[in-house]
Amino acid sequence: MRDWNPFVVCVCGTLFATFLSFVVHTFVLPSGVPVGLEWTGRRLEFLGDIRACLREYTAGMTTILSGYKRFSLNGKPFIMPGTGFKTEVMLPPEHIKWVVDQPEDILSHQQFQAEKVGVKYFLPGFDLYSPIAAVEALRLHLTRSLGKIQGDLVDELRHSVDAQLGVDEEWKEVNLHNTINDIVFKTSGRVFFGKTLARNDKFMYHLTNVSTWFGAGMLLIGQLCPWQLRRVLGFLFSIPIHYHRSICTRYLLPYFVERLNNMQRKRQDPSFEYSPPEDLITWTYRAAFDMKDGQMDSEKDTVKKFTTLVAGAIASSTVGASNVILDLISSDPQENYYHLLREECDSAFQTGEDWNSSATLLKLHRLDSTIREGLRRSPAILRGLSRMVMPKEGVTLPSGQRLPQGCMIGFPVPAIHTDSRYYDEPDVYNPFRFLPTKSTPRSMIVTTSQTFLPFGHARHSCPGRWFASHSLKLILSYIIINYDIEPLKERPLNIIMGDIAFPPPGATIRLRRRERRATQS
Ligand code: HEM
């Protein structure tokens, strides 16, 4: 056997150990971790930080809920290990007001999203946060026009539900996600991009793929993949997103070009006879004309941003509606919730005019509360109101803890939603818990608060929630009035990956058309 020189072995061993420790500290250990804060989910073991992060791949909600019980209930922040070796400091709910009041240069929403959504890795060059006319259009025009567009929404809703769920009275089994996605796509699509594209199945296929790949990229690149590999894997994800989005652009671009040319001509020459359809394309250009800097994106860039926004909007509403249906049909049949809702919907929608009037939706107190309860129990994003610490010197929390620059902070939404200080019997499904009582005023789906966060809260809260609430109420009313759904013995558990939760894509439901006033209105 060859003799090893002990001195050389010692030197080589020391150099190797130093190199390994450098690699672990530089490339593997979570970054931006504040000192002096306790972790949840970390044990006293070799490479405890890394192993805590690794366990998050299968931990579901256990870690976040136990951290909340141990620390947040005592008003303390804690470190939440993250898949991808990124940690986030979870703050107690008492800090919400302080966080949402901080300006962007102290706690940045934008910088956090760029990292977490991971867009800069899988869509480099796509600036999610340059002024987006389509988002302005949501804020300025869509919400105000809900009454005017309701007739179109209902027309498309009837068309797609009847086609998807059938009008015969046989029981049939359908995949919940695909069915609801189809109905939401067509109903919202009518208002986003008009009837022709809303009924174009190829366009729907490619737009759905944009949201699927975007969502997968957000999850895998933004959250699950170790941050060291993001650039490489991000490039691979950009390929299908570019592909499907460029096909969507081909479908949408002629509408945008026609609309822009005619709307501009009308602005220059008021005698030119042209009245554009009232849809999100028209509102996007109205908002773009009014934007402060006067700079307009090219038609192609406008279409790309529009595509990303509507794909996300359809995906969020699909998840919301699917959760509401799963909760409802898995509830105790003795409680009769489905039939109580049907009673309310039957009485509100008596005539065709009722379907076209937004005043009818204000009568749906039980349904409003049921959707709100679904969002309380199954928020799609588990860590909300997230921000990144910006100042070089860091920031000091109201509790006195100092957080370094680059540190990520947020709030554990499902834990706040099941805190018995804010909700009676929080683990019980009670779809009518938000009905107004003598002592509590009515809280509607769209009302955000420090204890109800599915749409975020304050600045940056979801600007599409009025549209989401309006369209979900119509979709669910139409289904509840016209279909019996077989109850489920057990609620299929949502899938949790990173900080996103969604109903299992394979879940199915059985339903049949009711005999009575099915197509009455
Ligand atoms: C049930 C359905 C929906 C849910 C649960 C939902 C939830 C959310 C959440 C949690 C946020 C992030 C808030 C934050 O960062 O603090 C958000 C942002 C946003 N949502 Fe929704 N959303 C829904 C439907 C929609 C719809 C239908 C639209 C469009 C019509 C829409 C448009 C947007 C936009 C543009 C933003 C970004 C706002 C910003 O960063 O300033 N959402 N949504």
Boltz pocket constraint, residues with backbone or C-beta under 6 A from the ligand:
constraints:
  - pocket:
      binder: B
      contacts: [[A, 135], [A, 138], [A, 309], [A, 312], [A, 313], [A, 314], [A, 316], [A, 317], [A, 320], [A, 321], [A, 380], [A, 381], [A, 384], [A, 385], [A, 386], [A, 453], [A, 454], [A, 455], [A, 456], [A, 457], [A, 459], [A, 460], [A, 461], [A, 462], [A, 463], [A, 464], [A, 465], [A, 467], [A, 468]]
      max_distance: 6.0
